[in-house]
Each structure stands twice: as structure tokens, then as C-alpha cells.
Amino acid sequence: MISALDYFTSLVQQDDDIPLFEAALAIAQDVDPQLDLAATQAEVDMFAANLQRRLAPDASSIQKLRMLNHFFYHELGFAGNVNNYYDPDNSYLHRVIHTRRGIPISLAVIYMELAQQIGLNVKGISFPGHFLMKLSVQSGEIIIDPFNGASLSREELEERLEPYAEEHGDTDDLALAAYLHAAHPRDILVRMLRNLKALFAEHMRWQRLLGVQERLVILLPDEIAERRDRGLAYANLQCPKAALHDLEAYLSERPYANDADMLRTRLPELREASRRLN
């Protein structure tokens, strides 16, 4: 039987063919190993079929968008989880579908799946601080807030970008267009996982963090810092051999990193703990 990680690996191998909804849903196998992925996909397919039946064959993109917005936010009742924004459940699609509450990126992934099934090419945008979506139409681009389906004006977008630009010393030129490029499915999955990573690290939930790190290493095999963070998760879980393997790989590639000396001080203890296991 294929493992959850092997299945996830198979989904994200090809950059030009990542099934975003399926891969994002598969992240939830870390918290619910018995999750029936096919049943959850079928539930979303049923939503899309219900919506499709209401659309005229010659419906325009704008008409489809309006219908999708009404269906998603008013009939199905999806919305941002303002009362418990930092609950990890907001990042697991099967739970978002059950509770109808999520964060922008998880709501967007479900919304985009429905959009795709009715012939709308809605794309995700990795906007700073708040994931967005966009739809290209003849008159330009419609930028959508996944939290509530609202269309955002240029002024609203610049206002949202301003704090980020100030923090990075970029107040002279906000260069809004640079922040509105369509996000690649791999980048969307990474952002979802890094949201969880921040939550689990803050609350020292090392087993959950390890599951996230395993997937980040799969998604970003060339980013050695993810190997380091997986190694630290292993160390906190008293798995010295695995921790040593990852931390030594990191130090080999980044011998002069800012954290290299600190990590080297941990190696003797990990080596001793590994020897005791033999």
C-alpha cells in the first residue's frame, strides 16, 4: 500500500502537472490518516455539478463568477474563520469543507477547484499577508478576496500592500503589478505548509511539525534549510540518527551560515545518542 508521503510525492513531481486541490487535500492525511480523499473530492465535484446545471451554456465569465460567488459564500456558506483564525484546522481542506470556515489560502484552493470545473480560469496570488485570487477578463483582471468574494480595487490593493512595502523599505514604488502574478501550485502548497509550520513551531507540536517538514522537503528538495528544520524536529522528537543526518547535510552545504556554529554544538550530543541506540 502506498504511503501518504509517497502519494504526495507522486502528485507534486511534475511542475507543469500538479493537481492543486488533490495535493492540498492530501496534506490532511497528516492529521487524519484514514481520510477518504476520493469521497472528499466527490463532494466538491457534486458542488461543481450543482453549480454547472444552473449556468446557461453561453454564460460569460462575469456571469459565471457572480454565480460562483453567490453559491460559494451564500448558499454553501464558506467564510473566513474570524473567530479562530489560527486554528490549524483552517488549513486542512476536508475540515474547511465540513465547517465552511478557513483562511484565505484554503478557501481559495476550494474556490479555484470549483471555478476550474465550471470553466473559469481563476488563479491564486501569493499576495503578502493575505492570499488572493484573480480572473482575467477582456477588460482586465478582477482581483478577488477569498475571505468573502469581494472584488478589490487598485486603491484597496495598494493600501493592503503599503505596510509590507514600508517594512521592506520599498515606499517609493509599491510596484503593485509585481505582487499580482499568478502563483504556481507548488508555491501555493508551500505557503499552506509554512502557515502550519509557523503554528506548530510556536506551540512546540513537534510530531505535527515533522509531518509538515517532510512535505516541505519533498516540495523543495533544493532548499537545504528545510532539511535543517526537519532535522531540528527530529531532534526534538528524540530521533538522533535522523536529526544528525539532516543537520550534517545542512552544515556540509552551508558551513558558514549564521546558525552553523550553534548547530555544530548540538552534533556531539546527537552522535552520542545515536551510538547508544546501536
N, C-alpha and C positions, 0 to 999 in steps of 0.2 A: 504494500500500500504506500502511495506516495506521501511524503511528509508535507506538513504545511509550508515549511520553508522551501522545499523542493518545488512545490506547486507555485509558490510566489516567484521563485527564480524563473520558472518556465514562462510566467506571464510577462516578465519585465526584461527578457533577454534582448529583444529586438527593439531598438529605439523607434523605428517607424511603424511599429505594430503593437503598442502597449494598450490593452483593453482597460482603460482607466477605471471604470466602475467596478469591474471584476477584481482588479488588483487592489483597489482601495477597500473593497468589501473583504478581501482575503486577509487584510490586516487584523480584522476582528477575530480571526482564529487564535490569536494570542490569548484572548480573554475568554473565548468560547470555542474550545477545540472541536466540539460536536456541532458547530454551526452548519446548517444546511444551506450552503451557498446557492445551490440551484433553486431552492424554494424562495429565497430572498430575491434572486434575480427574476423569478417568475412573478413575484408580487409586483415588482417595478414594471415588468413587461405588461402586466394587467392594467396598471395605471395608464401606461402609454397607449394601450389598445382602446381603453375607455375614452381617452382624450382624442385619439385619432378618429374615432367614429363620429365625433361632433364637428370635425373640421370639413369644410367644403373642399372638394377636390382642387379647386382653383384658389384656395386661401392664400393670401400673401404672407410674407414673412412677418409683417407687423401684426396681421390678424392672428397668426399662429402664436406669436409672442404674447399678445394680450390674453388669448385663451389659456395658454400655458400658465401665465402669471395667476390668473383667476383660479384655475384648477389647483395649482400647487399651493398657493398661500391661503386661499379662501375655502375651497372645498376640502382639500386634503389637510389643511391646517398646519403646514410647515411654517416654522418661525425660528428666529434666533432665541437661544436659551438665555435670556437676560437675567434670570433669577439664579442660575447656576452655571455661569459661563465657563468656569474652569474645571467642570466635571469631565474626566476622561471619556465618559460615555458619549460626549458630544462629538467625538472623533471616530466612533465605531458606527459604520453605516447601518448595520442591522438594528442597532439601538435607536439611532436617529429616525429610522423609518417607523419603528414601533412607537416612540414617544412624540414624534413630529417636532422635536426640538434639537437644535445643533448649533454649530458655529459656522461662520461664513463658508469655509472651505468644504465642510462635509455637506452642507445644504447645496452648495454649488455642484458638487460631484453628482448628486442625485438629480438635481435640476437639469444638468447638462446631458445626463443619460436619457431623460425623458425628451429633452429637446432634440437630441440626435434621432430618436425613434420616430419623431413626427416630421423629420426633415429640416430641422433648424440647426445650423452650424454655430451653436453657442460655444465660445471658448473661455477658458479661465484666464485670469490675470493675477499674477503674484504681486499685487499692489502692497506697498509697505503697510504693515499693521492690520490690514483688513482685506481679505481675498475678495476679488470682484469677478464679474463676467462681462463678456461683450458679444454683440451680434452685429456683423457688418451688413448694412443695407445700402440701397442706391444712394441715399442722401448722406451717408457717412457711417459712423459707428455709434451704437447705443450701448452705453456702459450701465451695467445693472448691479445693484447691491443684493447679494444672495440672502441677506438677512430678512429682507421684506419685499424684494422685487422692484424697488424704486429705481427709476432711471436717474442717473446723476449728470448734472450739468458740468461744463468745464470749470465753472467757478467753484462748485462744490468739490470737485476732484482736486483742484489746486489748494483749496482750504484744507482738505484732508492730508495733502502731501506736505504742507508747509512745516509742521512740526518735525517731520522726518528730514526735510531739507535743511532746517536750522541745525538739527543735531549733527548733520554731516557737513556743515559749513558750506551749503550749496544754495544760499539765499538769493544770490544774484540771478540765477536762471534755474527755475524749477524743472525745465525740460520735461514737461508732463508726458509728452509722447513716448519718451524713453521708458516710462513706467507702465505703459499700456500695451506692451507686446503680449501676444498670446503665450501662455505658459505651456511648456511641454508636459505631457503626462508624467514623465519621470520626476520633473521638478515639483509637480503637484503632490505626488506621493511623498517626496522628500519633505515637503513643507508639512504635510499631515503628520508624518512621523516625528519631525522635530518639535511640533506642538506637544505631542505626547512625551517626547524625550525631556522637555523642559519641566513638565508636570511631574513625571516620575522621579527625575533627579532632585527636584525641590523637596519632595516628600520621601526621598530615600527608599523608593519601592524598587529595589534592585532587580528582582526577578522580572518585573514588568519592563524595566529599563533594558534589561538584556534582550528581551524579545524585540524591542524597538531597534536596538543596535544591530541585531542580527540582520534585520531587514535593510537598515541603512547601509551596512557593509555590502549587501547584495546589490543595492541600487547604485552605490557609489564606490565601486571596487578600487578606484584610483585615489580616493581621499583617505589617506592614511590616518587622519585624525579620528575617523570613525572607528578604525581598528583600535586606536588608543582608548577611546571611550568604551568600546566593548571590553577591552582588557580591564579597565577600571571596574566595570560592572562585574566581571568575573571575580576580580579580587575581593569585592565587597560580598560576593556570594561564597567565598571560601573555596574557589576553584583555582588554585595557584598555577597549575600547569597551563590551563587555557589563558589565564591572565598573563603569565610570563611570555607565552608565545606571541600574543598581540603587542605587549609593551616592548618587547625586544625588536619586533618588526618595526614599530614606530620609531624607536631610538636609532635603529640602523638607517632608516630613511631620513630622519630629522635629528641628527646628533647635536645640532646647535639650537634646537627650538627653545623657546623661553621656559618651557616646563621640563626640559630634558634632565637637568640636574635633580630636580625634585623626584622625577620618575626613577632615576637611577638609584636613589636612596631606598626605593622600595624593592628593587630586584633581589638583594641578598635574602630578605625575609621570604620572598616568593620562592626562591630557589631552595631554601631550606625546607619550606612547607611541601614543595614538590618531592624532595628526597624522602621526606617522612611518609609520603603516600606510596612509595615504591616498596 
